[in-house]
Each structure stands twice: as structure tokens, then as C-alpha cells.
Amino acid sequence: MNQQQFDKVKSGQGFIAALDQSGGSTPKALKLYGVDESAYSNDEEMFTVMHQMRSRIMTSPSFNGDRVLGAILFENTMDRQVEGKDTPSYLWDVKQVVPFLKVDKGLEDESDGVQLMKPMGGLDGLLDRANEKAVFGTKMRSVIKQADEGGIKAIVDQQFEVGRQILAKGLMPILEPEVDIHSPSKGQCEELLKAGILEQLGGLGDGQEIMLKLTLPDIDDFYADLVAHPSILKVVALSGGYSRDEANAKLARNHGVIASFSRALTEGLSAQQSDDEFDATLDKTIGEIYQASIT
């Protein structure tokens, strides 16, 4: 694990950009960016267009390590290049932005009020490739929809089990047990989730640290004890379907938690914008998310 990158995530000010939309969510993300499905005819062409969008964000003058601590990449993005360099190397060497990799394979169907992660065959090989590409850490997402004690325990157990596998490879895992913002029992879900996480943290080895990516909670500073926990490097928040303004307002009230926004980061960006317009929009967005992250 790169010590400079570790220190940046631990002590730096800023947020983590989530640039990791995968196959299922890519058409929607491209449509919001102003690229219709008629612009590509297969997955390879779709991912090429998506990489052009991501490259435009990463190469923008406003996107750099002064305000962006890290960026989460999709596997396809890790394997591509930006300005002639492997994407993770470009992020760190050129922009001083710490590279992370999304490693989950999507979600199982809902059971016991939750969606567990699908089996991750070949995870060890993917983690080895991430190390070869100088990636710092990983991210994996599962979803909680109901306050089902057994379901939430299964989510937490699975996240930590795979997290330990990632730690064993020398990478920093971001565990993302998302609580659906539309859950009718969102507050209860958050209580069960926090209790489960605190219990699992006790099972980590001496000196082992993880990161958490959590839904912005109903109660401000609800995760303060996780922010302060010695086994947690950083708590980051997903926007989860909130508008950017609402997500930023909620984030600013949760001290020590930083953003890891995806859709809220790209809101307002368009393929039709000139480079100057694009950079100005992105600069304003990054500024707002940064301000909300440094509370």
C-alpha cells in the first residue's frame, strides 16, 4: 500500500469522485450526459464513449488532488489509458488523485429486505491486477431496503468477509452497505447497520483499517463514532439519489464524513458543452462538494 496515498486519504481535505458506473448503469449515465443510445451499437463502443466522458472529467483543469482526494474506477476504466498513461497512474502521477477500483459484480435479487453482492469469482486475480496497476484500494456495494435484522447481519458479514480478502492483498477496502433512501424504515436500518459494523470492527487484526461508504443518515452525525474509530481510515457518503444540493446540505451536517458522489458529481455536465463550459460547470460542482466535505 502506497504510504503517500494512505496519508493523503487519512489527512487530506477533499472528497472521492465515484467514476465507476458499470454495464447496467452506463446507458443512463450517458443519457444524462447527452449521449443517446444511438451513438453506440455494442458494449465495447458504449464503454469507449463512457471512457471519453470520464477522461474529459479527469483531464479537466478543475479535477486535481487539491480538492479531489481519490477516484473510484470501473474495471474497464482501470484497463484503459488517459493521455497515454494507465488510468490509475494518470490519476496519481499527473493529478495526485488516489485511485480505487470497484470490484463487485452487481447485486443478488432482494431477500430478507436486502440485496447481497453476487459471488465474485476471480476476485484474487482482479486484486492482483489492481496491485500491478498501482491501485490503492477497492469498493463494493450491497443494498439494504428493509430493517430486517438477519438480512442486515448478512450484508455486514459479507462486506467484512470480502474486505478481509482485500486487506490480505495489501489493498484498502471501501465497504459500501448502502441504505436505500426510499426505505420506509431507513432510520431503523441505520441503527442495525451501525451496530453490526461496530461488532465486526472488533474482529479486525491489529493495525488493520478499512473505509466505509454509507448513505447520508436521517440523524446528523449518526456515524460520528465510526468516523472516530481507530480501525476506520475514512467514512465517505454516497449521494444515493438525493439531488446534489440536498446531498451537499446533508453532508455538511455530518462532520468528518466526506463525499463520494457519482451522479451528483456529473449533474449538469453535457457532451454538447464546449470545454470552457464543461470545465466551469465541473469546477463549480467540485467546489460545492469540496466545501460540504470539509465540515
Number of C-alpha atoms within 10 A of each C-alpha: 15 13 9 11 21 16 11 17 21 13 12 16 18 25 28 27 28 24 26 23 21 19 13 9 10 17 20 14 19 21 13 17 19 15 20 12 13 7 11 15 9 9 12 11 12 20 19 15 17 23 19 14 20 18 17 17 19 21 17 17 13 20 21 19 20 15 21 26 27 27 22 27 26 20 19 16 24 24 14 15 15 20 9 8 13 16 23 28 20 20 23 21 12 13 19 20 27 29 27 30 28 22 22 20 15 18 15 14 11 13 13 16 19 27 23 25 20 13 12 13 10 8 16 14 10 15 21 15 15 24 16 9 16 21 28 23 29 24 24 20 22 22 20 26 23 21 23 18 15 12 20 28 18 16 25 23 15 16 23 20 12 17 22 18 15 22 17 12 14 16 24 24 28 30 24 22 26 25 27 18 19 11 15 12 15 19 17 16 23 24 14 17 23 18 12 18 19 14 11 16 18 10 10 14 10 8 7 16 18 23 23 22 22 25 22 28 20 13 12 14 19 17 21 14 11 22 21 13 15 14 19 17 23 22 23 25 25 24 23 20 16 15 13 21 14 12 22 23 14 20 29 21 16 23 17 19 27 28 31 28 25 21 21 24 21 23 16 15 20 18 16 11 14 10 12 10 13 18 20 16 19 22 15 12 20 22 16 16 29 23 18 24 26 19 14
